[in-house]
Amino acid sequence: MKIKNICCIGAGYVGGPTMAVIAQKNPGIKVTVVDLNVERIAAWNDTNLDNLPIYEPGLDKVVGEARGRNLFFSTEVDKAIDEAEMVFISVNTPTKTYGVGKGMAADLKYIELCARQIARVSTSNKIIVEKSTLPVRTAQAIKSILDNTGNGAKFQILSNPEFLAEGTAVEDLMAPDRVLIGGEQTPEGLEAIDALVNVYGTWVAKENIITTNLWSSELSKLTANAFLAQRVSSINSLSELCEVTGADVNEVGRAIGKDSRIGPKFLKASVGFGGSCFQKDILNLVYISKSYGLDAVADYWEQVIIMNDHQKHRFAKNIVKTLYNTVSGKKIAFLGWAFKKDTNDTRESAAIYVADILLDEQASIVAYDPKVTAQQMYGDLDYLQTRDTASNKKGLTVVNDPYEALEDAHAIAVLTEWDEFKTYDWQKIYDNMQKPAFVFDGRSVLDKVALEKIGFQVYVIGQ
Ligand SMILES: NC(=O)c1ccc[n+]([C@@H]2O[C@H](COP(=O)([O-])OP(=O)(O)OC[C@H]3O[C@@H](n4cnc5c(N)ncnc54)[C@H](O)[C@@H]3O)[C@@H](O)[C@H]2O)c1
């Protein structure tokens, strides 16, 4: 089966870049990305590509090439669904904040709404592709809704989890380590799998497209994120041990990373992982394990989250302790707010939690991030509901010039590994700071030796 018309529901960090690349690589397929968020769609359609709602290196070029040719962004959800032969569901699946499974289970209300909407508007058979990260066996629920509420159209459900990493999304989509497609092992299911293999096959080598049953595919995505997060928590746990024993976590990471069985990636200690996925997907895995009565499995994975929370608290508390046990009224400059470099995404960013703890200690925070807006930062703090909006506004000042953030500061906290931080005039910064001038490098990005030579007192995690 050759697909000519694709619809993607959800124009977020996954839907937008993924569909842009599918459209660029398949000029013969019309790809329409739809979203309920009018502002987001308007930004995707902005003639100035600097205003795309998502910052990813190289994304502007891909969108610029395909948009208006065979890539469209629209709020007309029903129309796009009905016209498509293949519908990707790429909506958000946050952790539940209410009811049974609160704080752990994935909130599938957006997925269910999509399924009901697809069933309601479809007048022809379709392949439905789960692009969102979902608990294992969600396809069964989607199928039940489609089969029981539809107008007689037939649906095949595929699981096609996305493995892109924010900050390198375009690169990852252009040359994925693998594409994973799960489907029913029936003749119709295999035909649907084949149709999606052909979409990716225009640029991904066939041997890198793995096909499995539905449940293996759904569970593999949660497993991949759990393994990656586990590595971060593992090295972070050892960073604390390094600090008390005189070992250096960077050296330990380098030493073990050379072991081909371990490998060098994700072995950098930091203030903790963030992002929209790791925490929610592990919590989801924990919840699923618990719901099957597998308490030992659940406890094992939950420890990854506990260690991550510990690392964020430890970093913030160390700032307070080092600044003579009080940061009240002191200016603490934050370099970075995004959860990692090269993205404007701040979901679950360590910066938010470190700020929250320091605001409780009555610090006066001044933050600078090259891609994150003030509105976003205030929204992140308000979301925690630790204090009211006015108090957050009073405690946090957001500036567009890093030197303004750093001037007269008692301490600097590096929360994101943006490359530009390395290029600053650190002598000038030192001259304009309060003394002793403290730097807390939560990402190990700055040149510690050079900073110490200038006169800074530098703390780097794991040293
Ligand atoms: N962000 C990542 O790095 C990443 C990587 C791999 C997988 N994922 C998974 O992909 C999914 C999407 O993540 P994201 O980061 O793109 O989320 P996002 O919040 O950036 O985007 C989701 C979009 O879906 C829209 N939406 C929700 N319900 C809708 C509906 N009924 N109709 C139309 N639009 C609707 C929202 O308005 C939003 O713009 C999640 O399940 C996530 O776990 C994310």
The ligand as an ORCA input file, in Angstrom:
! r2SCAN-3c Opt
* xyz 0 1
  N       9.800     15.702     23.465
  C      10.550     14.651     23.201
  O      11.783     14.716     23.168
  C       9.924     13.327     22.884
  C      10.701     12.321     22.307
  C      10.094     11.108     22.012
  C       8.753     10.917     22.306
  N       8.004     11.886     22.894
  C       6.591     11.640     23.146
  O       5.837     12.250     22.105
  C       4.595     12.737     22.612
  C       4.453     14.209     22.291
  O       5.483     14.917     22.959
  P       5.815     16.431     22.628
  O       7.052     16.761     23.374
  O       5.764     16.641     21.150
  O       4.527     17.148     23.313
  P       4.038     18.638     23.107
  O       3.285     18.986     24.321
  O       5.165     19.512     22.650
  O       3.020     18.550     21.875
  C       1.782     17.924     21.922
  C       0.778     18.768     21.132
  O      -0.428     18.031     21.004
  C      -1.499     18.962     20.979
  N      -2.760     18.276     21.257
  C      -3.143     17.631     22.391
  N      -4.368     17.072     22.228
  C      -4.778     17.377     20.973
  C      -5.936     17.081     20.208
  N      -6.942     16.349     20.715
  N      -6.023     17.550     18.966
  C      -5.011     18.294     18.437
  N      -3.882     18.587     19.094
  C      -3.752     18.133     20.350
  C      -1.103     19.982     22.029
  O      -1.784     21.202     21.823
  C       0.408     20.090     21.797
  O       0.745     21.163     20.916
  C       4.602     12.407     24.105
  O       3.939     11.193     24.303
  C       6.073     12.247     24.416
  O       6.276     11.367     25.494
  C       8.574     13.104     23.170
*
